[in-house]
């Protein structure tokens, strides 16, 4: 029982849990974005516009 208490209070375990929550949050944002965009060409158009602007700046 004392070993479990020690593990729960360790900073490494807290850091691991924080990283897990951040990754979970990022996955939720990505899933929400994909749901919002849907089947349209929004992502394709977005990256095409970025590529076009970058090539205009470089060329």
C-alpha positions as CSV (number, residue, x, y, z in Angstrom):
1,X,0.0,0.0,0.0
2,X,2.9,2.4,0.8
3,X,4.4,1.7,-2.6
4,X,1.2,2.7,-4.3
5,X,1.0,5.9,-2.3
6,X,4.6,6.7,-3.2
7,X,3.9,6.1,-6.9
8,X,0.9,8.4,-6.8
9,X,2.9,11.2,-5.3
10,X,5.9,11.0,-7.6
11,X,6.3,13.9,-9.9
12,X,7.1,11.7,-12.9
13,X,3.7,10.1,-12.7
14,X,2.1,13.6,-12.6
15,X,4.1,14.7,-15.7
16,X,3.1,11.5,-17.6
17,X,-0.6,12.2,-16.8
18,X,-0.2,15.8,-17.9
19,X,1.3,14.7,-21.2
20,X,-1.5,12.2,-21.7
21,X,-4.1,15.0,-21.1
22,X,-2.4,17.3,-23.6
23,X,-2.2,14.6,-26.2
24,X,-5.9,13.7,-25.6
25,X,-6.8,17.4,-26.0
26,X,-4.9,17.7,-29.2
27,X,-6.6,14.6,-30.5
28,X,-10.0,16.1,-29.6
29,X,-9.2,19.3,-31.5
30,X,-8.0,17.3,-34.5
31,X,-11.2,15.2,-34.5
32,X,-13.3,18.3,-34.1
33,X,-11.6,19.9,-37.1
34,X,-12.0,16.8,-39.2
35,X,-15.7,16.7,-38.3
36,X,-16.2,20.4,-39.0
37,X,-14.4,20.2,-42.4
38,X,-16.3,17.1,-43.4
39,X,-16.1,15.8,-47.0
40,X,-15.5,19.1,-48.7
41,X,-12.4,20.4,-50.3
42,X,-11.6,22.8,-47.5
43,X,-8.4,21.2,-46.4
44,X,-7.2,20.7,-50.0
45,X,-8.0,24.4,-50.8
46,X,-6.3,25.5,-47.6
47,X,-3.0,23.9,-48.4
48,X,-3.2,24.8,-52.1
49,X,-3.6,28.5,-51.1
50,X,-0.6,28.2,-48.7
51,X,1.5,26.6,-51.3
52,X,0.5,29.3,-53.8
53,X,1.4,32.1,-51.5
54,X,4.7,30.5,-50.5
55,X,5.7,30.1,-54.2
56,X,4.7,33.7,-54.9
57,X,6.9,34.9,-52.1
58,X,9.8,32.8,-53.3
59,X,9.4,33.4,-57.0
